[in-house]
Amino acid sequence: ACQDNGWVYELTSETASQLYAPHLTGVKRVFCRLGTGTDPAWMAARLGARRVEEGANLIVLDAGGDGALLGRRRVDNLWYASPLQTYLDLLTSGGRGPEAAKFLRERVLEA
């Protein structure tokens, strides 16, 4: 949906950590940060997503401007947050995010 509209985005948190330092057996939630000029409601409608109070499997984050997406990397036609941004997002993502953050820090950021 983002690519079709030319929107700036990046996959982050558990989604991106599996690219940089695979640690989890599976990813149950997709975290997507959107840049300026995007319409999260339109994207959700296009994907058939709906707002839920708990148990979300797609989390859409506002990047607060395209500058926050600097350092993103394109892999297999998808954009991923930088390893550092991924680490920071994992720290606040809940679940096993902090554990994945520690693993990412040890394997990628400190390497």
C-alpha positions as protocol buffer text, in pm:
chain_id: "A"
residue {
  index: 1
  type: ALA
  ca { x: 0 y: 0 z: 0 }
}
residue {
  index: 2
  type: CYS
  ca { x: 281 y: 243 z: 86 }
}
residue {
  index: 3
  type: GLN
  ca { x: 484 y: 165 z: -223 }
}
residue {
  index: 4
  type: ASP
  ca { x: 182 y: 196 z: -451 }
}
residue {
  index: 5
  type: ASN
  ca { x: 127 y: 551 z: -325 }
}
residue {
  index: 6
  type: GLY
  ca { x: 492 y: 657 z: -311 }
}
residue {
  index: 7
  type: TRP
  ca { x: 476 y: 695 z: 68 }
}
residue {
  index: 8
  type: VAL
  ca { x: 791 y: 687 z: 276 }
}
residue {
  index: 9
  type: TYR
  ca { x: 783 y: 402 z: 528 }
}
residue {
  index: 10
  type: GLU
  ca { x: 1000 y: 154 z: 710 }
}
residue {
  index: 11
  type: LEU
  ca { x: 941 y: -174 z: 885 }
}
residue {
  index: 12
  type: THR
  ca { x: 1084 y: -170 z: 1234 }
}
residue {
  index: 13
  type: SER
  ca { x: 1095 y: -342 z: 1573 }
}
residue {
  index: 14
  type: GLU
  ca { x: 1055 y: -722 z: 1566 }
}
residue {
  index: 15
  type: THR
  ca { x: 1005 y: -720 z: 1190 }
}
residue {
  index: 16
  type: ALA
  ca { x: 1338 y: -550 z: 1120 }
}
residue {
  index: 17
  type: SER
  ca { x: 1528 y: -726 z: 1398 }
}
residue {
  index: 18
  type: GLN
  ca { x: 1466 y: -1059 z: 1226 }
}
residue {
  index: 19
  type: LEU
  ca { x: 1649 y: -921 z: 923 }
}
residue {
  index: 20
  type: TYR
  ca { x: 1953 y: -793 z: 1113 }
}
residue {
  index: 21
  type: ALA
  ca { x: 1984 y: -1050 z: 1392 }
}
residue {
  index: 22
  type: PRO
  ca { x: 1730 y: -1334 z: 1372 }
}
residue {
  index: 23
  type: HIS
  ca { x: 1640 y: -1431 z: 1726 }
}
residue {
  index: 24
  type: LEU
  ca { x: 1268 y: -1502 z: 1751 }
}
residue {
  index: 25
  type: THR
  ca { x: 1109 y: -1816 z: 1610 }
}
residue {
  index: 26
  type: GLY
  ca { x: 837 y: -1605 z: 1453 }
}
residue {
  index: 27
  type: VAL
  ca { x: 705 y: -1252 z: 1431 }
}
residue {
  index: 28
  type: LYS
  ca { x: 346 y: -1205 z: 1539 }
}
residue {
  index: 29
  type: ARG
  ca { x: 332 y: -828 z: 1493 }
}
residue {
  index: 30
  type: VAL
  ca { x: 443 y: -606 z: 1206 }
}
residue {
  index: 31
  type: PHE
  ca { x: 559 y: -257 z: 1303 }
}
residue {
  index: 32
  type: CYS
  ca { x: 549 y: 2 z: 1026 }
}
residue {
  index: 33
  type: ARG
  ca { x: 662 y: 363 z: 1068 }
}
residue {
  index: 34
  type: LEU
  ca { x: 509 y: 611 z: 821 }
}
residue {
  index: 35
  type: GLY
  ca { x: 663 y: 932 z: 694 }
}
residue {
  index: 36
  type: THR
  ca { x: 509 y: 1267 z: 612 }
}
residue {
  index: 37
  type: GLY
  ca { x: 203 y: 1280 z: 387 }
}
residue {
  index: 38
  type: THR
  ca { x: 80 y: 929 z: 450 }
}
residue {
  index: 39
  type: ASP
  ca { x: -275 y: 831 z: 534 }
}
residue {
  index: 40
  type: PRO
  ca { x: -277 y: 547 z: 789 }
}
residue {
  index: 41
  type: ALA
  ca { x: -656 y: 517 z: 772 }
}
residue {
  index: 42
  type: TRP
  ca { x: -646 y: 466 z: 395 }
}
residue {
  index: 43
  type: MET
  ca { x: -364 y: 213 z: 427 }
}
residue {
  index: 44
  type: ALA
  ca { x: -555 y: 20 z: 695 }
}
residue {
  index: 45
  type: ALA
  ca { x: -871 y: 17 z: 481 }
}
residue {
  index: 46
  type: ARG
  ca { x: -676 y: -105 z: 180 }
}
residue {
  index: 47
  type: LEU
  ca { x: -527 y: -387 z: 385 }
}
residue {
  index: 48
  type: GLY
  ca { x: -860 y: -474 z: 547 }
}
residue {
  index: 49
  type: ALA
  ca { x: -716 y: -387 z: 889 }
}
residue {
  index: 50
  type: ARG
  ca { x: -927 y: -256 z: 1172 }
}
residue {
  index: 51
  type: ARG
  ca { x: -849 y: -88 z: 1503 }
}
residue {
  index: 52
  type: VAL
  ca { x: -837 y: -319 z: 1806 }
}
residue {
  index: 53
  type: GLU
  ca { x: -779 y: -251 z: 2176 }
}
residue {
  index: 54
  type: GLU
  ca { x: -540 y: -543 z: 2223 }
}
residue {
  index: 55
  type: GLY
  ca { x: -384 y: -825 z: 2023 }
}
residue {
  index: 56
  type: ALA
  ca { x: -290 y: -613 z: 1721 }
}
residue {
  index: 57
  type: ASN
  ca { x: -74 y: -776 z: 1455 }
}
residue {
  index: 58
  type: LEU
  ca { x: -11 y: -454 z: 1259 }
}
residue {
  index: 59
  type: ILE
  ca { x: 114 y: -152 z: 1448 }
}
residue {
  index: 60
  type: VAL
  ca { x: 140 y: 172 z: 1248 }
}
residue {
  index: 61
  type: LEU
  ca { x: 363 y: 442 z: 1393 }
}
residue {
  index: 62
  type: ASP
  ca { x: 395 y: 806 z: 1292 }
}
residue {
  index: 63
  type: ALA
  ca { x: 760 y: 882 z: 1225 }
}
residue {
  index: 64
  type: GLY
  ca { x: 708 y: 1250 z: 1301 }
}
residue {
  index: 65
  type: GLY
  ca { x: 860 y: 1354 z: 968 }
}
residue {
  index: 66
  type: ASP
  ca { x: 1072 y: 1196 z: 699 }
}
residue {
  index: 67
  type: GLY
  ca { x: 1394 y: 1291 z: 881 }
}
residue {
  index: 68
  type: ALA
  ca { x: 1315 y: 1024 z: 1138 }
}
residue {
  index: 69
  type: LEU
  ca { x: 1342 y: 765 z: 860 }
}
residue {
  index: 70
  type: LEU
  ca { x: 1703 y: 845 z: 773 }
}
residue {
  index: 71
  type: GLY
  ca { x: 1928 y: 544 z: 754 }
}
residue {
  index: 72
  type: ARG
  ca { x: 1654 y: 306 z: 646 }
}
residue {
  index: 73
  type: ARG
  ca { x: 1765 y: 20 z: 423 }
}
residue {
  index: 74
  type: ARG
  ca { x: 1598 y: -145 z: 126 }
}
residue {
  index: 75
  type: VAL
  ca { x: 1608 y: -525 z: 128 }
}
residue {
  index: 76
  type: ASP
  ca { x: 1407 y: -746 z: -107 }
}
residue {
  index: 77
  type: ASN
  ca { x: 1192 y: -451 z: -221 }
}
residue {
  index: 78
  type: LEU
  ca { x: 1097 y: -352 z: 136 }
}
residue {
  index: 79
  type: TRP
  ca { x: 1229 y: -65 z: 352 }
}
residue {
  index: 80
  type: TYR
  ca { x: 1359 y: -144 z: 700 }
}
residue {
  index: 81
  type: ALA
  ca { x: 1456 y: 90 z: 984 }
}
residue {
  index: 82
  type: SER
  ca { x: 1827 y: 121 z: 1057 }
}
residue {
  index: 83
  type: PRO
  ca { x: 1965 y: -123 z: 1315 }
}
residue {
  index: 84
  type: LEU
  ca { x: 1992 y: 158 z: 1572 }
}
residue {
  index: 85
  type: GLN
  ca { x: 1631 y: 271 z: 1520 }
}
residue {
  index: 86
  type: THR
  ca { x: 1520 y: -91 z: 1530 }
}
residue {
  index: 87
  type: TYR
  ca { x: 1699 y: -133 z: 1864 }
}
residue {
  index: 88
  type: LEU
  ca { x: 1530 y: 175 z: 2010 }
}
residue {
  index: 89
  type: ASP
  ca { x: 1188 y: 62 z: 1888 }
}
residue {
  index: 90
  type: LEU
  ca { x: 1238 y: -287 z: 2031 }
}
residue {
  index: 91
  type: LEU
  ca { x: 1306 y: -142 z: 2375 }
}
residue {
  index: 92
  type: THR
  ca { x: 954 y: 3 z: 2386 }
}
residue {
  index: 93
  type: SER
  ca { x: 764 y: -258 z: 2185 }
}
residue {
  index: 94
  type: GLY
  ca { x: 667 y: -483 z: 2475 }
}
residue {
  index: 95
  type: GLY
  ca { x: 652 y: -861 z: 2466 }
}
residue {
  index: 96
  type: ARG
  ca { x: 987 y: -1010 z: 2375 }
}
residue {
  index: 97
  type: GLY
  ca { x: 1102 y: -682 z: 2220 }
}
residue {
  index: 98
  type: PRO
  ca { x: 1353 y: -595 z: 2494 }
}
residue {
  index: 99
  type: GLU
  ca { x: 1503 y: -944 z: 2468 }
}
residue {
  index: 100
  type: ALA
  ca { x: 1536 y: -904 z: 2090 }
}
residue {
  index: 101
  type: ALA
  ca { x: 1686 y: -556 z: 2146 }
}
residue {
  index: 102
  type: LYS
  ca { x: 1959 y: -701 z: 2367 }
}
residue {
  index: 103
  type: PHE
  ca { x: 2033 y: -969 z: 2108 }
}
residue {
  index: 104
  type: LEU
  ca { x: 2047 y: -708 z: 1827 }
}
residue {
  index: 105
  type: ARG
  ca { x: 2276 y: -487 z: 2033 }
}
residue {
  index: 106
  type: GLU
  ca { x: 2516 y: -773 z: 2105 }
}
residue {
  index: 107
  type: ARG
  ca { x: 2521 y: -914 z: 1751 }
}
residue {
  index: 108
  type: VAL
  ca { x: 2503 y: -602 z: 1534 }
}
residue {
  index: 109
  type: LEU
  ca { x: 2549 y: -274 z: 1719 }
}
residue {
  index: 110
  type: GLU
  ca { x: 2847 y: -380 z: 1930 }
}
residue {
  index: 111
  type: ALA
  ca { x: 3007 y: -585 z: 1653 }
}
